[in-house]
Amino acid sequence: MRLGTIDRTPPPFFRQGPSALSKLIFFSALALFLMVADARLKVVEPLRQGLAIALLPVQRALAVPVEAFQGGGDYLRGLNQAQAAEREAQARMAAVAERAARTDQLAQENARLRALLDLRPAVQVRSQPAELLYEAADPYSRKVFVDRGSQHGVVAGSPVINDAGVLGQVTHAYALTSEVTLLSDKDAAIPVLNTRTQQRSVAFGGGAGPGGMELRFMSGNADVQVGDLLHTNGLDGVYPPGLPVARVTAVERRMESGFARIALSPVAQADGVRHVLLLEPLGTQLPPRPEATPEVEQAKGERQLKTPRRSGPAP
């Protein structure tokens, strides 16, 4: 037998294995089985936890440089912000101190001038803090309730202010609560003074837009400009003078009408306000009005008798 004719190839059992398609199906089924078993039976959870515990020191060690870099950057940024805030606070404190010193100086000068002119001392307005409870149920009004009432010394007519200016006025004082009508209410009115022209007028609520006000009965040629600031004039016996009320936002002068339409925006917005101050009405500290004497009443009656009365239509 010739050597060339001997079959030296391995048997088919060792030469051939599973086909590629069989391997794909097998491993796909195994992966699917493991995913379902892990989702339903949590069979891989102990292994995952063990690996997480074993790799935690390595993970923390690798994260130290990154955390140190980020922490250093945050520290430097925070330090710069703190230094900037400190400089701004110091500048603000210096301005406040200067203003306080100037205010004290003006108060002393005012007291000396009043003493020189023999005027009564300026009225000291008493106040008490209050907290807003809720808004009134009427959707067509602008009213809120505060947690101070008649038992706390609150009376009807007390002005209500915050740090920005006048908010409104107490219209009903109950035992433990009070109803406050805001300046933007349609029934609200407040005497004001234009700080630029020193002209007195009356601001009414219920202007155009929500929370708006307006100046009524102002002549068409009145000296009112957009941006004018209106303060209380103190002549109504309710509001102390000098409290900010509103700012002029629009002036419409109509040729066909003798009055101008002047829109205002209150400087103190009720939205977002939580704490307010209730002031004592100014009229409670002012001297009473002099009563009419009998002589004055008699003179008034004589003037009325001397005045001729017309009976019938005029010729």
Secondary structure as the mmCIF struct_conf table of DSSP 4:
data_model
#
loop_
_struct_conf.conf_type_id
_struct_conf.id
_struct_conf.beg_label_comp_id
_struct_conf.beg_label_asym_id
_struct_conf.beg_label_seq_id
_struct_conf.end_label_comp_id
_struct_conf.end_label_asym_id
_struct_conf.end_label_seq_id
HELX_RH_3T_P HELX_RH_3T_P1 LEU A 3 THR A 5
BEND BEND1 ILE A 6 ILE A 6
BEND BEND2 THR A 9 THR A 9
HELX_LH_PP_P HELX_LH_PP_P1 PRO A 10 PRO A 11
HELX_RH_AL_P HELX_RH_AL_P1 PRO A 12 ARG A 15
HELX_RH_AL_P HELX_RH_AL_P2 ALA A 20 LEU A 41
BEND BEND3 VAL A 43 VAL A 44
HELX_RH_AL_P HELX_RH_AL_P3 GLU A 45 LEU A 116
TURN_TY1_P TURN_TY1_P1 LEU A 117 ASP A 118
HELX_LH_PP_P HELX_LH_PP_P2 LEU A 119 VAL A 123
STRN STRN1 SER A 127 GLU A 135
BEND BEND4 ALA A 137 ALA A 137
TURN_TY1_P TURN_TY1_P2 PRO A 139 TYR A 140
BEND BEND5 SER A 141 SER A 141
STRN STRN2 LYS A 143 VAL A 146
BEND BEND6 ASP A 147 ASP A 147
HELX_RH_3T_P HELX_RH_3T_P2 SER A 150 HIS A 152
TURN_TY1_P TURN_TY1_P3 GLY A 153 GLY A 153
TURN_TY1_P TURN_TY1_P4 ALA A 156 GLY A 157
STRN STRN3 PRO A 159 ILE A 161
BEND BEND7 ASP A 163 GLY A 165
STRN STRN4 VAL A 166 ALA A 173
BEND BEND8 ALA A 175 LEU A 176
STRN STRN5 SER A 178 LEU A 182
TURN_TY1_P TURN_TY1_P5 LEU A 183 SER A 184
BEND BEND9 ASP A 185 ASP A 185
TURN_TY1_P TURN_TY1_P6 LYS A 186 ASP A 187
STRN STRN6 ALA A 189 ASN A 194
TURN_TY1_P TURN_TY1_P7 THR A 195 THR A 197
STRN STRN7 ARG A 200 GLY A 205
BEND BEND10 ALA A 208 GLY A 209
TURN_TY1_P TURN_TY1_P8 PRO A 210 GLY A 211
STRN STRN8 MET A 213 SER A 219
TURN_TY1_P TURN_TY1_P9 GLY A 220 ASN A 221
TURN_TY1_P TURN_TY1_P10 VAL A 226 GLY A 227
STRN STRN9 LEU A 229 THR A 232
BEND BEND11 GLY A 234 GLY A 234
BEND BEND12 ASP A 236 TYR A 239
HELX_LH_PP_P HELX_LH_PP_P3 PRO A 240 PRO A 240
TURN_TY1_P TURN_TY1_P11 PRO A 241 GLY A 242
STRN STRN10 PRO A 244 ARG A 253
BEND BEND13 MET A 255 GLY A 258
STRN STRN11 PHE A 259 PRO A 266
BEND BEND14 VAL A 267 ALA A 268
TURN_TY1_P TURN_TY1_P12 ASP A 271 GLY A 272
STRN STRN12 HIS A 275 LEU A 279
HELX_LH_PP_P HELX_LH_PP_P4 GLU A 280 PRO A 281
HELX_RH_3T_P HELX_RH_3T_P3 LEU A 282 THR A 284
TURN_TY1_P TURN_TY1_P13 GLN A 285 GLN A 285
BEND BEND15 LEU A 286 LEU A 286
HELX_LH_PP_P HELX_LH_PP_P5 PRO A 287 THR A 293
HELX_RH_AL_P HELX_RH_AL_P4 PRO A 294 LYS A 306
BEND BEND16 THR A 307 THR A 307
BEND BEND17 GLY A 312 GLY A 312
#
